[in-house]
C-alpha cells in the first residue's frame, strides 16, 4: 500500500502561531515555510528548490548566502556591529567615499541609513530644507515607502484609510508607452503628457514647489521604464521652478539595469539620489547622496536625521563588499548580457502566447504584462493570478502587480549572479505555468 506523504509546509502549529501572533502587512502569505536560501534558490520545509526570480524583495543582488557577504557579516557581528550614532567607523567613511567615486560629480556626500523608505524620508526632508518650500511631486504610479513623507509621495497603493497625506503632495501620470494617454501621429507623446502634467501642477501649487521624486523605472507601478529623454526634460521642468530632482534607485541602482545607475543612460545627474535594496544585497542598508552645496545649506539650516542605525558599521561594510564584488566580477556587464538572454526568452513567450501583451525594462529588471489578448489589451487579473500560482507550484517564485488601468505585470529581477541555465529554467517553468493556467481558466493564450 502506497504511503501518503504529508508536507512539512503544512505544520499546523506553525500556521496557528502565525495566525495568532503576526500582524498582516499586505497581500497573502505563501503557504510555505522557507527554511534556507542559497544562490538563486530558496528551499521550503520539504527541501524543495524554488527558483527566486525576484531576488527576495527585489534586493538580493548577489543571490542568497553569498560567501563573501556572509564572511563580512560574521566578522563585523563579532568585532564592530553597531555604535552610538555620533561615532564614525572606517566602513562608514569608506562606503561614503566609494559611492562618491562611482557616481558623477554632484553626488559627493552621503548619509547611510537602513531602508529605502527611510532614505526617501531623508531626501524629501533635505529638499524641503534646502529650498525652503514644502510641495513634493511624484508619479501617480509611484512607490517610495510607507512612512510619513515617503508614503505621501507613494500613489500606487496604501493611500486610503489613514487620513490626509502631507500637505503639498501632488502627482502626475507616468509615461506608459504600451497604453499611451497622449499620442502624435500614432506614437506615444510623453513630452505633451509631461507638459500637461506640469501645467496642472503649476495651477495647483501654492508657489512652494520643493522637489520631484521619481524612479527611473517604476517597479511597483508596473515596470514602467521612463523613455530616453524623459529625465532630461523632467530635470529641466524642475530647474525652471527651482525644484530639486530626487531619483529613487532602490531597485535600479548598483548594476541591475546594465549600468551602475539607471540615470547614467540619460546623462542626467539628480540633485539627490537614494539607494537601498540592491546596495545591501538583501541586508538593511540605504544611502542618500547629494552635492556638497546642498549638504552645506541643509547643515546650516539644522538638518536633523539622527536615527538609531544611522552610520552603522556592519551594513556599511556589507555595502562596501557588494560594490567590490559587482566591480570585480563585472556584474554590470553580466546584467546586460543575462538581461538580453532573459528578455529574448520573454519575447519568445510573447510570440507563443497571446496573453503576453508587453515585455519591457532594462537589464535584469524586466516586466511582462498579462492581458486577455494583445488586440484589446484588456486586463486579465484572474489569469495573471493563476499564472503566479502555477509558477509557485512548478518551483518558480514570481511577483505580479495588479493596478487599475493595466494588466497584471510580472516584475522579473533575478540576481546578477544568475546563470544562463537558471534563466532558461525560469523561462521554461514560466511557459509551462502560462499553458497550465490558461487551460485551467478556459482561456487559452496560444
C-alpha positions in Angstrom: 0.0 0.0 0.0 1.4 3.4 -1.0 2.2 5.7 1.9 0.8 9.2 1.7 3.5 11.8 2.4 2.5 14.9 4.4 4.2 18.1 3.5 6.2 19.8 6.3 4.9 23.1 5.0 1.5 22.3 6.5 2.8 22.2 10.1 -0.4 23.2 11.9 1.4 24.7 15.0 3.5 27.0 12.8 0.5 28.3 10.9 -1.6 28.6 14.1 1.1 30.7 15.7 1.4 32.8 12.5 -2.3 33.4 12.5 -2.4 34.3 16.2 0.7 36.4 16.5 1.6 38.1 13.2 0.2 41.5 12.1 -0.6 41.1 8.4 1.0 43.8 6.3 -0.4 43.4 2.8 -1.2 40.6 0.4 -1.3 36.9 1.3 1.5 34.7 2.7 2.6 31.8 0.6 1.6 28.6 2.3 5.2 27.6 2.5 7.8 27.5 5.3 11.1 28.7 3.9 14.0 27.1 5.7 17.0 28.3 3.8 18.2 30.1 0.7 21.3 29.7 -1.5 22.2 31.4 -4.7 19.2 31.8 -7.0 17.0 29.4 -5.0 15.0 29.3 -1.8 14.2 26.0 -0.1 11.0 25.1 1.7 10.3 22.8 4.6 10.2 19.8 2.2 13.7 20.9 0.9 12.0 21.7 -2.5 14.1 24.2 -4.5 12.2 27.3 -5.7 13.9 29.5 -8.3 13.8 33.0 -7.0 13.1 35.3 -9.9 12.6 38.4 -7.7 15.8 38.4 -5.7 13.8 38.2 -2.5 12.1 41.6 -2.2 14.0 42.8 -5.3 17.1 43.1 -3.2 19.4 40.0 -3.1 21.6 41.4 -5.9 24.3 38.7 -5.4 22.0 35.9 -4.7 21.2 34.4 -1.3 24.0 33.4 1.1 26.9 34.9 -0.9 30.0 33.6 0.9 31.9 36.9 0.9 28.9 38.8 2.3 28.4 36.1 4.9 32.0 36.5 5.9 31.7 40.3 6.3 28.6 39.9 8.4 30.2 37.3 10.7 33.4 39.4 11.1 31.5 42.6 12.0 29.0 40.8 14.2 31.9 39.8 16.3 34.0 42.9 16.1 32.2 46.1 15.0 28.4 45.9 14.5 26.7 49.0 16.0 27.8 52.3 17.5 26.4 55.4 19.2 25.0 57.5 16.3 27.6 60.2 17.0 30.5 57.9 16.3 32.2 57.1 13.0 33.9 54.0 11.8 36.1 53.1 8.8 33.4 51.2 6.9 31.0 54.2 7.0 33.6 56.7 5.7 34.9 54.1 3.3 31.4 53.4 1.8 30.6 57.2 1.5 33.9 57.7 -0.2 33.3 54.8 -2.6 29.9 56.0 -3.5 31.3 59.4 -4.4 33.9 57.7 -6.5 31.5 55.7 -8.6 28.9 58.5 -9.1 29.2 61.7 -11.2 30.3 64.9 -9.6 27.5 66.5 -7.7 26.8 63.4 -5.6 29.6 63.9 -3.2 28.2 63.4 0.3 26.1 60.6 1.8 24.1 59.6 4.8 23.9 55.9 5.4 20.5 54.5 6.7 18.6 51.3 6.8 15.7 51.2 4.3 14.5 52.8 1.1 11.6 54.4 2.8 13.9 55.9 5.4 16.3 57.2 2.7 13.4 58.8 0.8 12.2 60.4 4.1 15.6 62.0 4.5 15.8 63.1 0.9 12.4 64.8 1.0 13.3 66.5 4.3 16.6 67.8 2.7 14.8 69.1 -0.3 12.3 71.0 1.8 15.0 72.4 4.0 17.3 73.4 1.1 14.6 75.1 -1.0 12.5 76.5 1.9 9.5 75.0 0.1 7.2 72.1 1.0 5.4 70.8 -2.1 6.6 67.4 -3.4 5.5 66.0 -6.8 5.7 62.3 -7.8 4.2 59.9 -10.3 0.7 58.6 -9.9 2.1 55.1 -10.2 4.9 55.6 -7.7 6.1 53.6 -4.6 8.7 55.3 -2.4 7.9 53.9 1.0 5.2 53.6 3.7 6.3 56.1 6.3 5.3 59.8 6.5 6.7 61.8 3.7 7.6 58.7 1.6 4.1 57.5 1.9 2.8 60.9 0.9 4.8 60.5 -2.4 3.5 56.9 -2.9 0.4 56.7 -5.1 0.3 53.1 -6.4 -1.2 51.7 -3.2 -1.9 52.4 0.5 -3.4 55.9 0.5 -6.8 55.0 1.8 -7.9 54.8 5.4 -5.1 56.6 7.1 -6.2 60.3 7.0 -4.6 63.1 5.0 -1.2 62.9 3.4 1.4 65.6 3.9 0.2 69.0 2.7 1.5 69.8 -0.8 1.6 66.3 -2.2 1.0 66.2 -5.9 1.2 63.6 -8.7 1.4 63.5 -12.5 0.9 60.4 -14.7 4.0 58.4 -15.7 4.6 57.8 -19.4 3.2 54.4 -20.3 4.0 53.7 -24.0 2.0 50.4 -24.0 -1.1 52.4 -23.1 -0.3 56.0 -24.1 -2.6 58.8 -22.9 -1.1 61.3 -25.4 -0.3 60.3 -29.0 1.0 62.2 -32.0 0.8 60.5 -35.4 0.2 57.2 -33.8 3.2 57.4 -31.5 3.2 57.9 -27.7 3.9 61.6 -27.0 5.4 61.7 -23.5 6.6 65.3 -23.9 3.0 66.5 -24.4 1.9 64.4 -21.3 4.8 65.9 -19.2 3.9 69.4 -20.3 0.2 68.8 -19.4 1.2 67.3 -16.1 3.2 70.3 -15.1 0.6 72.7 -16.3 -1.7 71.1 -13.8 0.9 71.2 -11.1 1.5 74.9 -11.7 -2.2 75.6 -11.4 -2.5 73.7 -8.1 0.8 74.8 -6.5 0.8 77.5 -3.8 4.2 78.6 -5.2 6.2 76.3 -2.8 7.5 73.5 -5.1 10.4 71.8 -3.4 11.1 68.6 -5.4 10.1 65.9 -7.8 10.8 62.3 -6.7 10.9 59.6 -9.3 12.2 56.0 -10.0 13.9 55.7 -13.4 11.9 52.5 -13.8 8.7 52.5 -11.8 8.7 49.0 -10.4 5.6 48.6 -8.2 3.9 50.9 -10.7 4.0 48.1 -13.3 7.7 48.1 -14.5 7.2 51.4 -16.4 10.6 52.5 -18.0 10.9 56.2 -18.4 11.6 56.8 -22.1 15.0 58.0 -23.2 15.0 61.8 -22.9 12.3 61.9 -20.3 14.6 62.5 -17.3 16.4 65.3 -19.2 13.0 67.0 -19.8 11.9 66.4 -16.2 15.1 67.9 -14.8 14.5 70.9 -17.0 11.0 71.3 -15.6 12.4 71.1 -12.1 15.1 73.7 -12.7 12.7 76.1 -14.2 10.7 76.0 -11.0 13.6 76.0 -8.5 12.8 72.3 -7.6 15.2 69.6 -6.8 15.1 66.3 -8.7 15.3 63.2 -6.4 15.9 59.9 -8.1 15.0 56.7 -6.1 17.2 53.9 -7.4 16.2 51.4 -4.8 15.7 48.7 -7.5 17.6 50.1 -10.5 20.9 51.0 -8.7 24.1 49.0 -8.4 24.2 47.4 -11.8 20.8 45.8 -12.2 19.8 47.7 -15.4 23.2 47.0 -17.1 24.6 50.3 -15.9 25.9 51.0 -12.4 23.0 53.5 -12.0 20.0 53.8 -14.3 20.2 57.5 -14.6 23.6 57.2 -16.4 21.8 56.1 -19.6 20.2 59.6 -19.8 23.2 61.7 -18.9 21.2 63.3 -16.0 22.6 63.8 -12.5 19.9 64.1 -9.9 20.2 66.7 -7.1 19.6 63.9 -4.6 20.0 60.2 -5.2 18.6 57.5 -2.9 19.9 53.9 -2.9 18.7 50.9 -0.9 17.7 47.3 -1.6 20.5 46.4 -4.1 23.2 48.3 -2.1 22.8 45.9 0.8 22.2 42.9 -1.4 19.3 41.9 0.9 20.6 43.3 4.1 19.1 46.6 5.5 21.2 49.4 4.1 20.3 52.6 2.3 22.0 55.8 1.3 21.1 59.4 0.4 23.6 61.2 -1.8 23.7 64.8 -2.7 26.1 67.7 -3.6 28.4 69.5 -1.1 26.4 72.7 -1.7 23.1 71.1 -0.8 24.5 69.4 2.2 26.2 72.6 3.4 23.0 74.6 3.2 20.9 71.8 4.9 23.5 71.6 7.7 23.4 75.4 8.2 19.7 75.2 8.4 19.7 72.4 11.0 19.1 69.2 9.1 18.3 66.5 11.7 18.0 62.8 10.9 19.6 61.3 14.0 18.3 57.7 13.9 19.3 54.6 15.9 21.0 52.9 13.0 22.4 55.9 11.0 26.1 55.2 10.2 26.1 51.6 11.5 29.4 49.9 10.6 28.1 46.4 9.9 25.8 47.2 7.0 28.3 49.8 5.7 30.9 47.1 5.5 28.4 44.9 3.6 27.8 47.7 1.1 31.5 48.1 0.5 31.8 44.4 -0.2 28.8 44.5 -2.5 30.3 47.2 -4.6 33.7 45.4 -4.6 32.1 42.2 -5.9 30.0 44.0 -8.5 33.0 45.7 -9.9 35.5 42.8 -9.6 33.2 40.2 -11.1 32.0 42.6 -13.9 28.4 42.1 -12.8 27.2 45.3 -14.5 28.2 43.8 -17.9 26.7 40.5 -16.7 23.3 42.2 -16.0 23.3 43.5 -19.6 24.2 40.1 -21.1 22.0 38.0 -18.9 19.2 40.6 -19.2 19.3 40.3 -23.0 19.0 36.5 -22.7 16.1 36.8 -20.4 14.4 39.5 -22.5 14.7 37.4 -25.6 13.2 34.4 -23.8 10.3 36.5 -22.6 9.7 37.8 -26.2 9.7 34.2 -27.4 6.9 33.6 -24.8 5.2 36.7 -26.1 5.3 35.2 -29.6 3.8 31.9 -28.3 1.1 33.3 -26.0 -1.4 36.0 -27.0 -1.9 36.8 -23.3 1.6 38.2 -23.0 0.8 41.8 -24.0 4.1 43.6 -23.4 7.7 42.9 -22.4 9.7 45.9 -21.1 12.5 47.0 -18.8 16.3 47.1 -18.8 19.0 44.6 -17.9 17.8 42.2 -15.2 14.8 44.3 -14.3 12.1 43.3 -16.7 8.3 43.4 -16.8 5.8 41.2 -18.6 2.2 42.4 -18.8 -0.6 39.8 -18.9 -3.8 40.7 -20.9 -6.8 38.9 -22.3 -5.4 39.4 -25.8 -2.9 41.7 -27.5 -5.5 43.4 -29.7 -7.8 44.6 -26.9 -5.1 44.9 -24.2 -7.9 44.2 -21.8 -6.6 43.4 -18.3 -6.9 39.7 -17.2 -6.3 39.8 -13.4 -7.6 36.3 -12.8 -5.3 34.9 -15.4 -2.3 36.7 -14.0 -3.0 35.4 -10.5 -3.5 31.9 -11.9 -0.1 32.1 -13.7 1.5 33.2 -10.4 0.1 30.2 -8.5 1.1 27.8 -11.3 4.6 29.2 -11.2 5.0 28.5 -7.5 3.6 25.0 -7.9 6.2 24.4 -10.5 9.0 25.8 -8.3 9.3 29.4 -9.7 8.8 32.4 -7.4 7.3 35.3 -9.4 5.8 38.6 -8.3 2.8 40.2 -10.1 1.4 43.7 -9.5 -2.2 44.4 -10.4 -3.1 48.1 -10.8 -6.1 49.9 -12.3 -5.8 50.6 -16.0 -3.2 47.9 -16.7 -2.9 44.2 -17.0 -1.1 42.2 -14.3 2.6 42.9 -14.6 5.2 40.4 -13.6 8.3 42.1 -12.1 11.2 39.8 -13.0 14.5 40.5 -11.3 16.8 37.5 -10.7 20.2 38.2 -9.0 23.1 39.4 -11.1 24.8 36.1 -10.3 22.1 34.1 -12.1 23.4 31.5 -14.5 22.3 31.0 -18.1 20.9 27.6 -17.1 18.8 29.2 -14.3 17.5 31.8 -16.7 16.5 29.1 -19.2 14.9 27.0 -16.4 12.9 30.0 -15.3 11.7 30.7 -18.8 10.7 27.1 -19.3 8.8 27.0 -16.0 7.1 30.3 -16.8 6.0 28.9 -20.2 4.6 25.8 -18.5 2.7 27.9 -16.0 1.1 30.1 -18.7 -0.1 26.9 -20.5 -1.4 25.4 -17.3 -3.1 28.5 -16.0 -4.7 29.4 -19.3 -6.0 25.9 -19.9 -7.5 25.8 -16.4 -9.1 29.2 -16.8 -10.7 28.1 -20.1 -9.0 31.0 -21.9 -6.1 29.5 -23.9 -3.3 32.0 -24.5 -1.8 30.4 -27.6 
